[in-house]
Structure formats: C-alpha cells, structure tokens
Amino acid sequence: MERFADRYFVVRDGLRLHYRDYPGSATRPPLLCLPGLTRNARDFAAFGELRAPGFRVLALEFRGRGQSDYDPLPARYNPLTYAGDAIELLDLLDVEQAVFVGTSLGGLVTMTVAAIAPQRIAAAILNDVGPELERKGLERIRSYVGREDRFKSWDEAAAAIARNNGHMPASYSQADWVNAARRACREEQGEITFDYDPAIAAPFKVKGATPRVDMWPLFKALAQRSLLVVRGSESDLLSASAFEKMKAAAPDASFVTVEGAGHAPMLGEPEAGAAIDVFLGRL
C-alpha cells in the first residue's frame, strides 16, 4: 500500500499543483521536498517512505511537472515563482515553518525563500547546489532540457537518462537506469516521454545578455538557519572549490560528500542518509 496521499491546491494565478503528503509527526516541522529542474515528486519516494512517520513529508511538484498544471506563460518558470508556490502550500496547510529539502533547482528555490520569507524555514538541506554553479553542468542540462524526445521502451528511455546524466553514478546498473527513467518519464499514447512541460526550457533560450544574480547573499541568508549541504563527489554543477567556499561562508553548517555520485545524489546513499539522520536528530 502507498503510504502517501496525492493532494492538489490552486495557487494565486489559477494553476492546480500536485504534491505528495506522507503523514507523520504533528509536533515537528514537516519536511518540504523540492525537486530538480526536470524532476517531480517521485524522486522523493524512497526519502518519504524512510522519513515518515517520524516526520510529515511533503513532496511538491513545481508547475509544469508531473501532475501539476503546465503554465501558459513560460516566463513564470523561475525560482521566484516556485518559491511563491511553496509558500502558498505552507499557508494552505497552516504550516508556519518547514525543513526545506531542495535538490538542484529545489535548492535555488530554498535559497530564494530564505531571502523573501526566512521565517518559513526551520532548517534546510541543499542537495548538490549552491551559490556558484559550474558552466559545464549548466551546459549539460541545457543540452537536453526541453527536448520532446519519445521512446519506444523503458530501456530506450533509460539509455537517454544515462546519457543526460553523463552516465553518473558509474555504479548504476541497467535496472537502476530503468528505475531512474520511470521516475523522470511517463507513458503517453503508447510511447514514453519526459514528465514535464518542454516550455520550462524557455528561460534557457532567451537570446542576448542574461542578467547574473549574485546568489551568495541568498546562501548566507539560508545559513542563518540549521543547514546541511550534500554534494556528489563527481558533480559537474557544484564544484569542489565552490563547496569549500560554502564551508567558509557557513562555518556552523554541516557538509557531506557522497562518493561516486554525480549531480545529484538521491539522498538514500549511506553517507547522505547518515548525515541526514544526524542533522534531523539535532533539530
């Protein structure tokens, strides 16, 4: 039996968003899980099963992903909009504070919330993301996001997912990549396709100069809360040097490296799991 409920809510601009609700403790802040750019709530299935019922776990699907509505205005596919959606979910549930668990884009959204509504963050886990992002990783993501690929089998989809992820972790078997494909894709009209609106790539395709945002103030605002940062040792998005800078900027935070993992760890690896256990145990 599934241990979560599929729930929906309508945000300020009329879109209906989906989240998974794993019931748990009412005396602790819930864990609010925010996925990566092309991902959805299924990425947190194992995490939710493990952490509930010790914690209530909420896994939000950003607009344009999974069972959430697609946005007719692609310009709204940005971290500030997603941060507003996350805050609206907490308001709906009468949750004053949550422990934010942000993977990749979800971590950028977490840092954004720290800047605009820090009182909503009880603590945070950043998964393989920080205030400095490597061009190599961004270019890899840009190379596949928004493509409307269709696959004839799960094995074919798994091969594409492996390519998109640079075949990291190297330890993944074919079965692991098929499982990854089932998390990231859906079946549609007899074919398999990525489970997101291709228009989420629109912000990547804007021609001309792209304004650079200094994210260090956002990270430092987040570091005022209890913070754990997870990095994959082979990550091409969060470099080892940026990781060290984050340690210097947030001396009270906790940091852990998942050996052999690329971008991004699944948070069930032994190193990540042990660090999260300790971190949550201190709250």
Residue pairs with C-beta under 8 A, 6 or more apart in sequence:
3 22
3 23
3 48
3 49
3 52
4 20
4 21
4 22
4 23
4 48
4 52
4 57
4 59
5 20
5 21
5 23
6 18
6 20
6 21
6 67
7 18
7 19
7 20
7 21
8 16
8 17
8 18
8 19
8 67
9 16
9 17
9 19
9 88
9 89
9 92
10 16
10 17
11 17
11 63
11 84
11 85
11 88
12 84
12 88
13 71
13 76
15 63
15 68
15 69
15 71
16 68
16 69
17 60
17 61
17 62
17 63
17 68
17 69
17 85
17 89
18 41
18 61
18 66
18 67
18 68
19 41
19 58
19 59
19 60
19 61
19 89
20 41
20 44
20 48
20 57
20 58
20 59
21 56
21 57
21 58
22 48
22 49
22 51
22 52
22 53
22 56
22 57
22 58
22 59
23 52
23 53
23 56
24 30
24 51
24 52
24 53
24 54
24 55
24 56
24 57
25 53
25 54
25 55
25 56
26 56
28 54
28 55
28 56
28 283
29 55
29 95
29 97
29 98
29 99
29 122
29 123
29 283
30 55
30 56
30 57
30 58
30 93
30 95
30 98
30 99
31 51
31 55
31 56
31 57
31 58
31 98
31 99
31 101
32 58
32 60
32 86
32 89
32 90
32 98
32 99
32 100
32 101
33 41
33 44
33 47
33 48
33 57
33 58
33 59
33 60
33 101
33 102
33 103
33 106
34 60
34 62
34 82
34 86
34 100
34 101
34 102
34 103
34 105
34 106
34 107
34 109
34 110
35 41
35 43
35 44
35 59
35 60
35 61
35 62
35 65
35 103
35 104
35 105
35 106
36 43
36 103
36 104
36 105
36 106
36 264
37 104
37 105
37 141
37 145
37 200
38 65
38 145
38 184
38 194
38 196
38 200
39 65
39 103
39 104
39 183
39 184
40 61
40 65
40 66
40 67
40 183
40 184
40 195
40 196
41 59
41 60
41 61
41 66
42 66
42 182
42 183
42 184
43 59
43 103
43 183
43 266
44 57
44 59
44 101
45 183
46 266
46 268
47 57
47 101
47 266
47 267
47 268
48 57
48 59
50 268
50 273
51 57
51 280
54 280
55 99
55 280
58 89
58 93
58 98
60 85
60 86
60 89
61 67
61 68
62 68
62 82
62 85
62 105
62 109
63 69
63 70
63 71
63 76
63 77
63 81
63 82
63 85
64 70
64 71
64 77
64 196
64 197
64 199
64 200
65 195
65 196
65 197
65 200
66 195
66 196
70 197
70 199
71 77
71 197
71 199
74 197
74 199
74 200
74 202
74 203
75 202
75 203
77 197
77 199
77 200
77 202
77 203
78 203
79 105
79 108
79 109
79 112
80 112
80 116
82 105
82 109
82 112
83 109
83 112
83 113
83 116
83 117
86 100
86 109
86 113
87 113
87 117
87 120
90 96
90 98
90 120
96 119
96 120
97 119
97 120
97 121
97 122
98 120
98 121
98 122
99 121
99 122
99 123
99 124
99 125
99 280
99 283
100 110
100 113
100 121
100 123
100 124
100 125
101 124
101 125
101 127
101 267
102 108
102 109
102 110
102 111
102 124
102 125
102 126
102 127
102 129
103 127
103 128
103 129
103 264
103 267
104 127
104 128
104 129
104 237
104 263
104 264
105 129
106 127
106 129
107 126
107 127
107 128
107 129
107 130
108 129
108 215
110 121
110 124
110 126
110 222
111 126
111 131
111 215
111 218
111 219
111 221
111 222
112 218
113 120
113 121
114 121
114 124
114 218
114 219
114 221
114 222
114 224
114 225
115 217
115 218
115 221
118 221
118 222
118 224
118 225
121 222
121 225
122 225
122 226
122 283
123 225
123 226
123 227
123 228
123 279
123 283
124 222
124 225
124 226
124 227
124 228
125 227
125 228
125 229
125 230
125 267
125 276
125 279
126 222
126 227
126 228
126 229
126 230
127 230
127 264
127 265
127 267
128 230
128 231
128 232
128 235
128 237
128 238
128 261
128 263
128 264
128 265
129 237
129 238
129 264
130 215
130 219
130 229
130 238
130 242
130 243
130 246
131 214
131 215
131 216
131 218
131 219
131 242
131 246
132 215
132 238
132 239
132 242
132 245
133 237
133 238
133 242
134 236
134 237
134 238
134 239
134 242
136 236
137 235
137 236
137 237
137 238
137 263
138 237
140 164
140 166
140 236
141 237
142 201
142 204
143 164
144 163
144 164
145 200
145 201
145 204
146 198
146 199
146 200
146 201
146 202
146 204
146 205
147 194
147 198
148 193
148 194
148 198
149 160
149 193
149 194
150 191
150 192
150 193
151 157
151 160
151 185
151 191
151 192
151 193
152 191
152 192
153 192
154 178
154 181
154 182
154 192
155 174
155 178
156 192
157 178
157 181
157 185
157 192
158 174
158 177
158 178
158 180
158 181
159 177
160 181
161 177
161 180
161 181
161 184
161 185
162 172
162 177
162 180
165 180
165 262
165 263
166 236
166 262
168 232
168 234
168 261
168 262
168 263
169 232
169 234
169 260
169 261
169 262
170 260
171 260
172 180
181 192
184 194
184 195
185 192
185 193
185 194
185 195
186 192
186 193
186 194
186 195
216 249
219 246
219 249
219 250
220 249
220 250
223 249
223 250
223 252
223 253
226 253
226 279
226 282
226 283
227 250
227 252
227 253
227 254
228 253
228 254
228 255
228 256
228 275
228 276
228 279
229 243
229 246
229 250
229 253
229 254
229 255
229 256
230 256
230 257
230 258
230 265
230 267
230 272
230 275
231 238
231 240
231 243
231 255
231 256
231 257
231 258
231 265
232 238
232 257
232 258
232 260
232 261
232 262
232 263
232 264
232 265
233 257
233 258
233 259
233 260
233 261
234 260
234 261
234 262
235 261
235 262
235 263
235 264
236 262
236 263
237 263
237 264
238 263
243 255
243 257
246 253
246 255
247 253
247 255
254 275
254 278
254 279
256 271
256 272
256 275
257 271
258 265
258 269
258 271
258 272
259 271
261 269
265 272
266 272
267 273
267 276
